Amino acid sequence: MENKICKKCGGKGEYFDRFIPAAGGSMGFGLPFGVGFALAKKLNNEEGKIYVLMSDGEMQCGTTWESALIGSHHNLDNLVVVVDANDLQAMGRVEDILNIEPLKDKWNSFGWEVERIDGHNFEEIEKSLHNLPLQKGKPTIIIAKTIKGKGVSFFEGDNLYHYKGLSEEEYERAKRELANGE
């Protein structure tokens, strides 16, 4: 599988892959795409699930909540959202920009089944993804608590790397640290 980096997007690379039918790019576009794909599958009586990966910063977008309402209204139990909840977004801490907590309660009130997991624990991730839908007739959201840049000492938890690309030297150092588990 070959990925290509878009040269037009500046410091933040967008990856394109034939197995990903839509990439949101700007915050708030992913869930509307996912809801549309999941609804189309339901209307066409097609098997399978639609997965949407979102950031916690996207919980600040109106399109997210409109789509959440549509997903539950149409009983889209073939729709699974995974939120990378690392508490950071481009301009700072999520809670300082626009506090989204209590996130689990909000999604429950919108008619979704919610599970919280450790987003760095592969066993929890796998278990969560194998037990879907969490409830028949309801869309699922998995809130995966993570640390931005986990495992690389010089950018773990550093919001600068939200939009800054790595130099060749930083890239090589990061590969070494990840390979050695430092």
N, C-alpha and C positions, 0 to 999 in steps of 0.2 A: 504494500500500500504506500503510495507516494504522496507526500504533502508538499505543497508549494506555498511559499510565503509571498503575500501580496506586497509589492514594492510601493504601492500608493498610500499605504496606511502609516507611514512614518515609523516612529519608534515602537509601535505596537503591532505585532504581526497577526494577520488573520490567516488561518489555515483552511485550505479547501480540500475536501475529500469526497469521493463519489458516494460513500456510505452515509454522508451527512447531508440530507436534502435541503437544509436551510441553516444558515448561521446568522444569528441576530445582529452581531456587530454592536450597534448601539443598544444601550440598556432598554429593556422592556419589549423587545421584538420577539424573543424566543418563545415565550408562553403563548402569545396569540397564534404563532405558526403551529405550535404543538397542539393546541386546542383544535385548530382547523383540521390538521392531519388526523387526530383521534376521532373527531366527529365524522370525517369522511369514511374512516374505517368502519365505524358503527353503522352509518347509513348504508354502506355497501356490504354489510355483514362479513367483513374481512377479519381474519384472525390477526393476532399480534398486538404489540404495545408500542406506544410512542413515548420516547424518553426525552425530557428537556432538562438540560443542565443550566442552572441559573446562579447568579451571585446574590448574596444577601443585599447588596446595594440595589438590585432590581426590585426589591420589595418596596421601594419608594416610588415606583412608577404606576400611574393610573391604569395603564394597559394590563399590568400584572393582575390587578384586582378585578378588572372587568372580565378578563379571561378566566380567573378563578371562579367567578360567578357563573359564567357560561359552562365551564367544565363540570361543575356540580349540578347545574340545572339539567344538563343532558346526560347525567349519570355516566360520565366518561371514565369508567373503571379500567379502561385501556390506556389511560394517561398517567405517566409517572414523572414527577418533577424531583430532581435532586438539587438541593441548594448548597452551594459551597459557602458555608457560613464562617468566614474568617474575620469578620468584624471590620474589614477595611474596604474602602472603595477609592476611586481615583484621587479624590480631594481630601481624604482623611478617614477618620473613624466613622463607621456607619451611625453609631449612636449620637455623634456630634453633628452630623449632617442632617439626619432626620431619623430619630429613634424608631425602630420597627418592632420592638418588643412590646408585649409578649407574642412572639411570632407563632408559636404552636397554637395558642388560643385563637389568634386571628384566622389561621387556616381552618381550624376546627369550626369556627363560627361561619365560615364560607362553605361548609359542607364537605370538606376534605378529610381524609384519614391522614394522620400525621405520625411520623416516627422520627425520633432524634437518634443519631448515631455518631460515633467517633469516625470522622472522615479520613483518618489515617489508619484505621484498623480494617485490614482487608477482609477478615473473617466477618466482621459486622456488616460491611458493605455487601459481601456476597450473600449472607443470610437474608439481609433486607431485600435484595433484588430477587431472591428466589421465593419469597413469600408474598407475591403480588397477585391480585390486588389485596391490600390489607383488609378491605371490606368490599364485597360485591356491590356494584352500583355506585361506588364512590371513587373519585380520582384520589391518587396517593401523592403525598409530598414527603420526601425524606430530607430532613435537615441534617446535613453532615457538618459537624463542627470541625474546623480545620485551622491550621496556622499557615499564613501566607509564606511561601518559600521554605517550608519545613525541610530540614535536613541539610541546608546550605548555610553555614555560619554567617556569612557576610550579607545575606539578604533575608534570613528568617525574620518574619515580622516587620520587615522594612517596606513601607508603602511606596518608596521610590521605585521599586521594581514592579509596580503595577503597570507602569507605562514605559519604563526605561529598558532598552535592550541590553544584553550582556556584551561586553567586549570579548575578544577572543581569549584574552587572559582570564577573565572572570568565568567564561564558559568552561575552560579547561579545569580551573580550580573547582568549580561546582561539580563537574563530572568526577573529579578525584574524590571530593568529599562524599558524594553520594555512593560511589563505588566502595569506599572504605568504611562507610557508616560513621564517619567522624561527627 
